[in-house]
């Protein structure tokens, strides 16, 4: 059976992550991060079985026109048009990240809800009841079905009112690191599975909590030196310099937060021990 060729219109960070996951699955990927005109989008798709695109790079109008020319694209113009009807709000406080994926055969999967606060991402949302968590998850899965979603997306909602939509990310979620270090199937692999119409993977956590945080470089030292202290202090810490993130899985939320915040402060030069 011939391996499919997937064309991805995604930023450079997304290219790295999807390339890694595509190689593991043994599929062929073709990339661009350019905002292609409709004619160029159709040309780019000529040797691809379908396209997976970031709607921030390719407009809904271009998607619609390319589909009329016979190009299969995810997300589809119909899905994008329906989402554009949903009102979004702005927030300067805490918010939630909800990841979901849906295949063409309507298999759906979602990940535990993530709290994003003060340059930290905490999964699952601390203190949430099982009833409210289930309510939020079911509402997102229902929305994915109503939209005819094929692929994955991240919904960002107000932490105080999950019905207030802040924004949507498609191929590269804002909470992009935690699923790579903290669960069985990360978002990037799952998105590829969904658009390829493969059975979706487990989204179970590898530990009770996953915490990630952004890193700010200390201008007085290089990015390598902090590793000597931080990796010796806690060998379980994970780092990704491409996105300036540090992460940790743990059964103890308080101690994990202490470790991540210490790593952030030490890395930035705010503390020296």
N, C-alpha and C positions, 0 to 999 in steps of 0.2 A: 504494500500500500504506500502510495506517495505521501511523504510528509508535507503538511500544509505550509504555505508561506504566509506569514502574518505581517502586514505593514503597520508600523506604529508611528504615529505623529505625536511625539512626546518630548518633553524637555530632556536635557542631558542627564540629569539625575535619574529620571525614569528609564532612559536608555540603558544605563548601567544595570539597574535592578532587573529589568525585563530581559536583558541579554543573559544575565546569570540564570534566571529561571527558565528561559527558553532553551538554553543549552542543556539543563538538567532534564527537560522534557523531550529533548531531541527534535525540536521544531525549528524551522527556519524563520528568521526575523529580518525585516528590512526597516531601517529607521530614517526619520528626518525630524528635525525640530523647527523647521521653517513654516511660516504662515503661508501656505500654498494657495495660489489662486485656484479657482474651480478647475480650469483646464489642466493645471499642473497636478492637482490632486488626482484627477482621473488618470493622468499619465503615470503618476507614482503607483497607482493601484493596478496597473496592467499585468504585472507578473505576480500579483498577490491573490490569495484566495479570499481575503477580506482585510479590512482596515480596522484598527483600534486607535481612536483619536482622542486628543484632549480638546474639548470644545472651547477652551481659552485660546487655542491656536487656530483652529478651523471653525469658521462660522456655520451656524445652522443652515443658512442659505446655500453655502457651498456643499454641505452634506446632502441636502435635499436634491440639488441639481445632480450631484455625482450618483446618488441612488437612482435617479431617473435614467442615468446613462448605464445602469447595470452594476454599479459598484456596491458591494455589501459592506456596510459601515456600522461599527458599534462605538458609542451609542447612536441609535438611529435618529433621523430628523424628527420622527413622530415622538420619540421619547424626550428629546430635547425641547420640542415645542410645548409638550405638556408640562414639563418642569418649569419652563419660562413663565407659566401662568401662576406659579406659586410665589407668593409675596415673601421677600426676605427682609430681615431686620438687622440692625447693627448693634453690637455690644462691645463694651470695653472691659467686661468682667469675665468670669469663668464661663467656659462652654464645654459642650460634650461632643465627642466624635463617635459616630456610629458607622461601622463598616458593614457592607452587605454585598453579596454576590448572587447572581441568578443566571442559570443556564437557559439555553433555548428550549430545553425540555422542562422548564419551570422548576428545576431543583434549586432550592435557595439555601443560603448559609449566611449567618451573621456572627460577628465576634462580640465578646463582652464590651460593654460601653466604657469609653475612655473619658476621664476628666482631664481637661487641659487648663492649667492654672499656673501663673508665675513661672513660665518657661519650664514647666514640668508636665509630663503626661502620665497619668496613673490609671492602670487597668487592673481589675474592673473599678468602676466608679465606687469610691468608698461610701459606706453607710446606706446604700440604696437597698430597698426591700426587694425581695424576690418578686412580689406582685407588681411593683412599679417597673422593675427591669423587664419583666415579661411583657408588660403593657407597651413599653417603648419599643422593644424588639418586634413585637407583632405589628405595631403601627408602621414600622419601617419596611418590614417584609410585605405588608399589604400594599404599601406605596410602590414598592418595586414591581409587584405583580400588576398593579393598575397601569403603570407606565410601560409595561412590556419590556422591562429592563433585560438586556442580555449583556453580561459583564459585571463589573463591580463599580461601586461608588462609595464615597464618604459623605455622610450628612453631618454638618456642623449645626448644632442647635444650642439655644440658650440653656445654661445649666439650671436656671430657675424655672424655666417653662419650656419643656422639650418640644412643644408645638410651635415654637417660634424658630423658624429656619433662618440660620445665619448665612450659610453658603453650602455649595456642593463641590467636591473635588472628584475627579474621575480617575485618571490613570495614576496619579501620584497624590496620595492622601496627605493631609497636614500632619496627622499622627502616623508618620511613615515608618518609624523605626521599631516601635514596640512589637509589632506582629512578626518582624523578622527574627527577633531574639526570644520571643516569649510565647509563641503558640505553635501548634503542630503544622499548620499551613498558613503561610504569610499572605498578605493581600495581593502581592504581585503574582505569585503562583496561582492563587485562586482566580484572579481576573483572567489569566490565560486559560485556565481550565474552563471557566464559564463561557468565554467566547468560542472556544474550541468544542464546546458541548461535551466535555468530558465529565465524569462523575466528580463532584466537588469534594474537597478534602476536609478533614476535621479541623475545627477552629478551637479545640480545647487548649487551655493554657498549660504551659509546662510547669508552672508553679502557681501558688495562690495569687500572687501579685506580680505585675510587671511595671517598672517605673523607668522612665527615660527623661533626660534633661538636656537642654542645649548647653554647649560649651563656648565660652568666650576666651580667646587667646590672650595670654599675658604678653604684651608687646616687649617686655624685657627679656623673655626667654623664648626658645623654640618650642614647637609643639611636641617634641619627643621627650624632653626632660621630665615633664609631669608624670609620664608613664611609670618611671622608676619608683616613685613613691606610691602612686595610686594602685598600680597592679600588685605591688607588694602588700599594701594595706588590705586589699580585697581582690583576690585572684578571679572572683566571679564577675567583675565589672567587664562590660563590653563597650567597645569604642567604634565609632564610624567617623573618620575624619572628613569624608566626602560631604557629610551633612552636619558636622560638628555636634555629634550626639554621644551621650554616655547612657548606658542602660544596665539594669539589674533585674533578675527574677528572684523572688523571695517569698517565704511563707509568713514573714513578719513585715508589715507595711511600715511601721515606725522606724525600724532599724534600716530598712531599705531606703527610705526617704533621707535618713541621716547620711547614709553613704553617698547617695547621688548628690545631695546638696553640698557635702564636703568636697566631692570631686569637682563640682562646678566652681566652688570658691577657691580651691587650690589651683585648679587649671587657669583661672583668671588672674591669679596672683593676689587675691583678696586675703588669703591666709597662707602661711608658710609651713604648716605642719599638719 
